Amino acid sequence: MKKLLVPFILLFLLIISACGNAVDKKESTKEKKEKGTITYQSENGPIEVPADPKRVVVLSSFAGNVMALNVNLVGVDSWSKMNPRFDSKLKNVAEVSDENIEKIIELDPDLIIGLSNIKNVDKLKQIAPTVTYTYGKVDYLTQHLEIGKLLNKEKEAQAWIDDFKKRAAKAGTDIKTKIGEDKTVSVIEGFDKQLYVFGDNWGRGTEILYQEMKLKMPEKVKEMALKDGYYALSPEVLPEFAGDYVIFSKNKDADNSFQTTETYKNIPAVKNNQLFEVNAKEFYFNDPITLDFQLDTFKKLFLGN
């Protein structure tokens, strides 16, 4: 009798195990369906993306936008990785590029974001939904709103935008009251052995100073840098581009020897202690985390608070 019972017991256990696996599979499928997808209208057409992305890879520019919306990152570009403002949040996040296909596969992303000039887009699309943006196609705040739409967090993105615009406008009014309506501001940066001056949409705080605060740009800067966003210049002509106030986005590892020249020392903003140095690596971007930091920095530099 016992011998007869053994096959039945084994068969019963197999049935129970199979049912358990079926339930687990069903629950897994149910969970996946509940998370679901949304259709995002990208600049290249509609694309199905996760409604609640959990493992995002950013290959250029937008890491701060994703972090500001409290979405998890598993991989970011080298520029984001070197930003001191992002250190704590990106401590355990991998550094990747558009050429690290195998590494990106290992990260198992459910969404990939980058600029339109990244390489290997076709390969990336096979790994996860891949959305790219053309830099400057929309203004910097609309860009954050687009990231919000992509991540299914449009309301959160819009709320930050509305609040930021109010804070920046108030600071701009206070600054103009203190320094004068007609005072000009320039933003310069040294990179490698080259100096650059910036227009109103190339990070480094330019969006805040010119677009939100409505501070004035020197005519020479307007003429040469406004259209393309930046303009390369030699130290000899820097005085022509320097405003009453200058924000110097300084790279400590760049050639800053021009600061020892008489040409530089005789710039009115330098002589009047109205040239303010900031850390370039903290100032590159125009995402919400960086913009909030830039705004606080400008309030301290111009208003002393």
C-alpha positions as CSV (number, residue, x, y, z in Angstrom):
1,M,0.0,0.0,0.0
2,K,2.8,2.4,1.0
3,K,4.6,1.6,-2.3
4,L,1.4,2.6,-4.2
5,L,1.0,5.8,-2.3
6,V,4.5,7.1,-3.2
7,P,3.8,7.9,-6.9
8,F,0.6,9.6,-6.0
9,I,2.3,11.8,-3.4
10,L,5.0,12.7,-5.8
11,L,2.4,13.5,-8.5
12,F,0.5,15.6,-6.0
13,L,3.7,17.6,-5.0
14,L,4.4,18.2,-8.7
15,I,0.9,19.6,-9.3
16,I,1.2,21.9,-6.3
17,S,4.6,23.1,-7.5
18,A,3.3,23.7,-11.0
19,C,0.4,25.7,-9.6
20,G,2.7,27.7,-7.4
21,N,4.9,28.6,-10.4
22,A,1.8,29.5,-12.4
23,V,0.6,31.8,-9.7
24,D,4.0,33.4,-9.4
25,K,4.2,33.9,-13.2
26,K,0.6,35.3,-13.2
27,E,1.5,37.8,-10.3
28,S,4.6,38.8,-12.2
29,T,2.7,39.5,-15.4
30,K,0.0,41.3,-13.4
31,E,2.6,43.5,-11.7
32,K,4.1,44.3,-15.1
33,K,0.7,45.2,-16.5
34,E,-0.1,47.4,-13.6
35,K,3.1,49.3,-14.1
36,G,2.3,49.5,-17.8
37,T,3.5,51.9,-20.4
38,I,2.7,55.4,-21.7
39,T,3.1,56.8,-25.1
40,Y,5.5,59.7,-25.1
41,Q,5.4,62.1,-28.1
42,S,9.2,62.5,-28.7
43,E,10.7,64.8,-31.4
44,N,11.2,61.6,-33.5
45,G,7.6,60.5,-33.1
46,P,5.5,58.5,-30.5
47,I,7.4,55.9,-28.4
48,E,6.2,53.5,-25.7
49,V,8.0,54.1,-22.4
50,P,7.6,52.7,-18.9
51,A,4.8,54.5,-16.9
52,D,7.0,54.2,-13.8
53,P,10.7,53.8,-14.9
54,K,12.9,52.3,-12.3
55,R,16.3,51.9,-14.0
56,V,17.2,55.0,-16.2
57,V,20.4,55.5,-18.1
58,V,21.2,59.1,-19.1
59,L,24.0,59.5,-21.7
60,S,24.1,63.3,-21.9
61,S,22.9,66.4,-20.1
62,F,19.7,65.3,-18.3
63,A,20.8,63.5,-15.2
64,G,19.9,66.4,-13.0
65,N,16.4,66.6,-14.5
66,V,15.8,62.9,-13.7
67,M,17.2,63.2,-10.2
68,A,15.1,66.3,-9.5
69,L,12.0,64.2,-10.3
70,N,13.1,61.4,-7.9
71,V,13.5,58.8,-10.6
72,N,16.2,56.2,-10.1
73,L,19.4,56.3,-12.2
74,V,21.6,53.4,-12.9
75,G,24.0,55.0,-15.4
76,V,25.1,58.5,-16.3
77,D,27.6,60.4,-18.6
78,S,31.1,61.4,-17.4
79,W,30.1,65.2,-17.2
80,S,27.4,64.4,-14.7
81,K,29.7,62.1,-12.8
82,M,32.3,64.8,-12.3
83,N,29.8,67.4,-11.0
84,P,30.4,67.9,-7.3
85,R,26.7,68.9,-6.8
86,F,25.7,65.3,-7.9
87,D,28.3,63.4,-5.9
88,S,26.1,62.0,-3.1
89,K,23.3,61.0,-5.4
90,L,25.5,59.4,-8.1
91,K,27.9,57.7,-5.7
92,N,26.6,54.2,-6.7
93,V,25.6,55.0,-10.2
94,A,27.8,53.7,-13.1
95,E,29.6,56.0,-15.6
96,V,28.7,55.1,-19.1
97,S,28.9,56.5,-22.7
98,D,27.1,55.8,-25.9
99,E,29.9,53.4,-26.8
100,N,29.6,51.2,-23.7
101,I,26.9,49.0,-25.2
102,E,27.8,45.9,-23.1
103,K,28.0,47.8,-19.9
104,I,24.6,49.4,-20.6
105,I,23.1,45.9,-21.2
106,E,24.5,44.8,-17.8
107,L,22.8,47.7,-16.1
108,D,19.4,46.4,-17.5
109,P,17.8,49.9,-18.0
110,D,14.1,50.3,-18.7
111,L,14.7,53.7,-20.3
112,I,17.6,55.5,-22.0
113,I,17.8,59.3,-22.4
114,G,20.4,61.3,-24.3
115,L,21.0,64.1,-26.8
116,S,20.3,63.7,-30.5
117,N,24.0,63.4,-31.4
118,I,24.7,60.3,-29.4
119,K,26.0,57.2,-31.2
120,N,24.6,53.7,-31.5
121,V,21.0,54.7,-31.2
122,D,19.8,51.7,-33.1
123,K,21.7,49.4,-30.7
124,L,20.5,51.3,-27.7
125,K,16.8,50.9,-28.8
126,Q,17.3,47.2,-28.7
127,I,18.2,47.4,-25.0
128,A,15.4,49.7,-23.8
129,P,13.2,52.5,-25.1
130,T,15.6,55.3,-26.1
131,V,14.5,59.0,-26.2
132,T,16.8,61.7,-27.6
133,Y,16.5,65.5,-27.6
134,T,18.1,68.2,-29.8
135,Y,19.9,70.7,-27.5
136,G,18.2,74.1,-27.7
137,K,15.2,72.9,-29.7
138,V,13.1,74.1,-26.8
139,D,14.0,76.4,-24.0
140,Y,15.5,75.0,-20.8
141,L,12.3,75.1,-18.7
142,T,10.2,73.4,-21.5
143,Q,13.0,70.9,-21.7
144,H,12.5,70.0,-18.0
145,L,8.8,69.8,-18.6
146,E,9.4,67.3,-21.5
147,I,11.6,65.2,-19.2
148,G,8.7,65.3,-16.8
149,K,6.2,64.1,-19.4
150,L,8.7,61.3,-20.4
151,L,8.9,60.1,-16.8
152,N,5.2,60.5,-16.3
153,K,5.8,63.3,-13.8
154,E,4.5,66.3,-15.7
155,K,2.7,67.9,-12.7
156,E,5.8,67.7,-10.5
157,A,8.0,69.3,-13.3
158,Q,5.5,72.1,-13.9
159,A,5.2,72.8,-10.1
160,W,9.0,73.3,-9.9
161,I,9.0,75.5,-13.0
162,D,6.3,77.8,-11.7
163,D,8.1,78.1,-8.3
164,F,11.5,78.6,-9.8
165,K,10.4,81.4,-12.1
166,K,8.9,83.3,-9.2
167,R,12.0,83.0,-7.1
168,A,14.3,84.0,-10.0
169,A,12.2,87.0,-10.9
170,K,12.2,88.2,-7.3
171,A,16.0,87.8,-7.1
172,G,16.4,89.7,-10.4
173,T,14.3,92.6,-9.1
174,D,16.3,92.8,-5.9
175,I,19.7,92.6,-7.8
176,K,18.7,95.4,-10.3
177,T,17.5,97.5,-7.4
178,K,20.9,97.1,-5.8
179,I,23.3,97.4,-8.8
180,G,21.2,99.5,-11.1
181,E,18.9,98.7,-14.1
182,D,21.6,99.4,-16.7
183,K,24.5,97.4,-15.3
184,T,25.7,94.6,-17.6
185,V,26.8,91.1,-16.7
186,S,29.1,88.7,-18.7
187,V,29.6,85.0,-18.2
188,I,33.0,83.6,-19.2
189,E,34.7,80.3,-18.8
190,G,38.2,78.9,-19.4
191,F,38.3,75.4,-21.0
192,D,41.6,73.8,-21.8
193,K,43.6,76.8,-23.3
194,Q,40.6,78.6,-24.6
195,L,38.3,81.3,-23.2
196,Y,34.6,81.5,-23.9
197,V,31.9,84.0,-23.4
198,F,28.3,82.8,-23.3
199,G,24.9,83.9,-24.6
200,D,21.6,83.3,-22.7
201,N,21.1,79.5,-23.1
202,W,24.3,77.6,-22.5
203,G,24.2,76.7,-18.8
204,R,26.7,78.4,-16.5
205,G,23.8,80.4,-15.0
206,T,23.1,82.3,-18.3
207,E,19.4,81.3,-18.3
208,I,18.9,82.7,-14.9
209,L,20.8,86.0,-15.4
210,Y,19.4,86.9,-18.8
211,Q,16.1,85.1,-19.3
212,E,14.7,85.1,-15.8
213,M,16.4,88.1,-14.0
214,K,16.4,90.2,-17.2
215,L,19.9,91.5,-16.5
216,K,21.7,93.2,-19.4
217,M,24.2,91.6,-21.7
218,P,27.1,93.7,-23.0
219,E,26.6,94.7,-26.7
220,K,29.7,92.8,-27.8
221,V,28.5,89.6,-26.2
222,K,25.1,90.0,-27.7
223,E,26.7,90.5,-31.1
224,M,29.0,87.5,-31.0
225,A,27.6,84.9,-28.6
226,L,23.8,85.2,-28.5
227,K,23.1,83.3,-31.7
228,D,25.3,80.3,-31.2
229,G,25.2,80.3,-27.4
230,Y,28.9,80.8,-27.0
231,Y,31.9,82.5,-28.5
232,A,35.6,81.7,-28.3
233,L,37.9,84.7,-27.7
234,S,41.5,85.5,-26.8
235,P,42.5,87.0,-23.4
236,E,43.6,90.2,-25.2
237,V,40.1,91.0,-26.3
238,L,38.4,90.0,-23.0
239,P,37.9,93.6,-21.9
240,E,35.7,94.2,-24.9
241,F,33.3,91.4,-23.7
242,A,33.5,92.1,-19.9
243,G,30.4,93.6,-18.4
244,D,30.1,95.7,-15.3
245,Y,29.9,92.4,-13.5
246,V,31.5,89.2,-14.6
247,I,30.7,85.6,-13.6
248,F,33.9,83.5,-14.2
249,S,33.0,79.8,-14.5
250,K,36.5,78.6,-13.5
251,N,38.1,75.3,-14.2
252,K,40.9,74.7,-11.8
253,D,42.5,72.3,-14.2
254,A,42.4,74.7,-17.2
255,D,45.0,77.3,-18.2
256,N,44.0,80.4,-16.1
257,S,47.3,82.2,-16.6
258,F,45.5,85.1,-18.3
259,Q,44.4,86.1,-14.8
260,T,48.0,87.2,-14.1
261,T,48.1,89.6,-17.1
262,E,47.8,93.4,-16.8
263,T,45.0,93.2,-19.4
264,Y,42.9,91.1,-17.0
265,K,43.8,93.1,-13.9
266,N,42.8,96.4,-15.6
267,I,39.3,95.2,-16.5
268,P,36.9,97.4,-14.5
269,A,34.9,94.5,-13.0
270,V,38.2,93.0,-11.7
271,K,39.4,96.3,-10.3
272,N,36.0,96.9,-8.6
273,N,35.8,93.4,-7.1
274,Q,32.8,92.7,-9.3
275,L,34.2,89.6,-11.0
276,F,32.8,86.5,-9.2
277,E,34.5,83.1,-9.5
278,V,32.3,80.0,-9.4
279,N,33.2,76.3,-9.9
280,A,32.7,75.4,-13.6
281,K,32.0,71.8,-12.8
282,E,29.1,72.8,-10.6
283,F,27.8,75.4,-13.1
284,Y,27.8,73.5,-16.5
285,F,24.2,72.4,-16.6
286,N,20.7,73.9,-16.5
287,D,18.7,71.2,-14.7
288,P,16.6,72.0,-11.6
289,I,19.3,70.9,-9.1
290,T,21.9,73.0,-10.8
291,L,19.6,76.0,-11.4
292,D,18.6,76.1,-7.7
293,F,22.2,76.1,-6.8
294,Q,23.1,78.8,-9.3
295,L,20.2,81.0,-8.1
296,D,21.3,80.7,-4.5
297,T,24.9,81.5,-5.5
298,F,23.8,84.6,-7.4
299,K,21.8,85.9,-4.5
300,K,24.8,85.5,-2.2
301,L,27.3,87.1,-4.7
302,F,25.1,90.1,-5.8
303,L,23.0,90.6,-2.6
304,G,25.2,89.1,0.1
305,N,22.4,86.9,1.4
